[in-house]
Amino acid sequence: MDVIQVDNMTCAYGRNVVLKDINLSVHEGEILTILGGSGCGKSTLLKHMIGLEKPRTGHVLIKGENLMRAAGDERRRILSQFGVAYQSGALFGSMTVLENVMLPLQSYTHLTPDAQDLVARLKLRQVGLEQFADYLPSALSGGMQKRAAIARALALDPAILFLDEPSAGLDPVTSAELDALIIRLARVLGLTFVVVTHELASIFAIADRAIMLDKRNKGIIAEGKPADLRDHHPDERVTRFFRRGAV
Ligand SMILES: Nc1ncnc2c1ncn2[C@@H]1O[C@H](COP(=O)(O)OP(=O)(O)OP(=O)(O)O)[C@@H](O)[C@H]1O
């Protein structure tokens, strides 16, 4: 089953068309990575998929529903189907880790404060941070901040998680730990992941499928399993990207 469907979507800022006529399906339970060089539109695609930007033409369906056409309770319901963790983590610095994870529960549910506390602690446990509930984000390492942001994105029990450059700024070991967490959440909870990244090690570790965007083409130039793209893709831009780490 497809949990996200992007149909003939064109994304533009003013006159600058970044992506043209994009078609993409995200399958339930898969980890899909979005790759490509700087400025090719990876974040743009993500922002349009989560409804932060409106497509110039075409549409995005989340579990068959169009966020752009929804309002009120319907929009809130669609929004609760997915969680997002941004590159910087974007935790509120003046709140504890626990309070950060409780935020979506306060905004989107009618749970009592005690129940919010309980659910938030459960989410922190899922990412291995239950001991750090009362810390301020600044007291955590970079990798822990990323995990806290993932816990917050998990707060409403979404089916889909969007991660923008999760390994940015992390050392290889911490980055590998984060990859392991992503794989565990996908396999154990059956979550679907859409991950923007250009870290080769991460792509090979986590991706069931990858799509590669290209600035010149304003669209997807390759789609498949990372190892297949590396070994068999006819476009040199694609094989060069996947082989750059090879000796
Ligand atoms: N809010 C915006 N307003 C105007 N132009 C934008 C906006 N966001 C992105 N762009 C433009 O869209 C193009 C694609 O940017 P985008 O950030 O999506 O690329 P990216 O692949 O995520 O790049 P990077 O890997 O460097 O983060 C760029 O030319 C950028 O200048």
The ligand as an SDF file (V2000), in Angstrom:
LIG
                    3D

 31 33  0  0  0  0  0  0  0  0999 V2000
   11.7700   29.5800    0.7580 N   0  0  0  0  0  0  0  0  0  0  0  0
   12.3860   29.7060   -0.4270 C   0  0  0  0  0  0  0  0  0  0  0  0
   12.1900   30.7850   -1.2010 N   0  0  0  0  0  0  0  0  0  0  0  0
   12.8020   30.9300   -2.3980 C   0  0  0  0  0  0  0  0  0  0  0  0
   13.6360   30.0030   -2.9330 N   0  0  0  0  0  0  0  0  0  0  0  0
   13.8700   28.9140   -2.2120 C   0  0  0  0  0  0  0  0  0  0  0  0
   13.2590   28.6880   -0.9240 C   0  0  0  0  0  0  0  0  0  0  0  0
   13.6920   27.4800   -0.4510 N   0  0  0  0  0  0  0  0  0  0  0  0
   14.5150   26.9780   -1.3840 C   0  0  0  0  0  0  0  0  0  0  0  0
   14.6290   27.8130   -2.4380 N   0  0  0  0  0  0  0  0  0  0  0  0
   15.4200   27.5640   -3.6560 C   0  0  0  0  0  0  0  0  0  0  0  0
   15.0520   26.3080   -4.1630 O   0  0  0  0  0  0  0  0  0  0  0  0
   16.1880   25.6080   -4.6620 C   0  0  0  0  0  0  0  0  0  0  0  0
   16.2800   24.2460   -3.9850 C   0  0  0  0  0  0  0  0  0  0  0  0
   16.5560   24.4260   -2.5910 O   0  0  0  0  0  0  0  0  0  0  0  0
   16.4520   23.2410   -1.5290 P   0  0  0  0  0  0  0  0  0  0  0  0
   16.7700   23.8430   -0.1920 O   0  0  0  0  0  0  0  0  0  0  0  0
   15.1650   22.5430   -1.6850 O   0  0  0  0  0  0  0  0  0  0  0  0
   17.6230   22.2940   -2.0140 O   0  0  0  0  0  0  0  0  0  0  0  0
   18.3470   21.0880   -1.2590 P   0  0  0  0  0  0  0  0  0  0  0  0
   18.5230   20.0180   -2.2600 O   0  0  0  0  0  0  0  0  0  0  0  0
   17.6090   20.7660   -0.0090 O   0  0  0  0  0  0  0  0  0  0  0  0
   19.7550   21.7480   -0.9250 O   0  0  0  0  0  0  0  0  0  0  0  0
   20.8250   21.4730    0.2540 P   0  0  0  0  0  0  0  0  0  0  0  0
   21.3390   20.0830    0.0940 O   0  0  0  0  0  0  0  0  0  0  0  0
   21.8760   22.4950   -0.0310 O   0  0  0  0  0  0  0  0  0  0  0  0
   20.0870   21.7100    1.5540 O   0  0  0  0  0  0  0  0  0  0  0  0
   17.3820   26.5110   -4.4300 C   0  0  0  0  0  0  0  0  0  0  0  0
   17.6400   27.1970   -5.6360 O   0  0  0  0  0  0  0  0  0  0  0  0
   16.9090   27.4740   -3.3610 C   0  0  0  0  0  0  0  0  0  0  0  0
   17.5250   28.7170   -3.4910 O   0  0  0  0  0  0  0  0  0  0  0  0
  1  2  1  0
  2  3  1  0
  2  7  2  0
  3  4  2  0
  4  5  1  0
  5  6  2  0
  6  7  1  0
  6 10  1  0
  7  8  1  0
  8  9  2  0
  9 10  1  0
 10 11  1  0
 11 12  1  0
 11 30  1  0
 12 13  1  0
 13 14  1  0
 13 28  1  0
 14 15  1  0
 15 16  1  0
 16 17  2  0
 16 18  1  0
 16 19  1  0
 19 20  1  0
 20 21  2  0
 20 22  1  0
 20 23  1  0
 23 24  1  0
 24 25  2  0
 24 26  1  0
 24 27  1  0
 28 29  1  0
 28 30  1  0
 30 31  1  0
M  END
$$$$
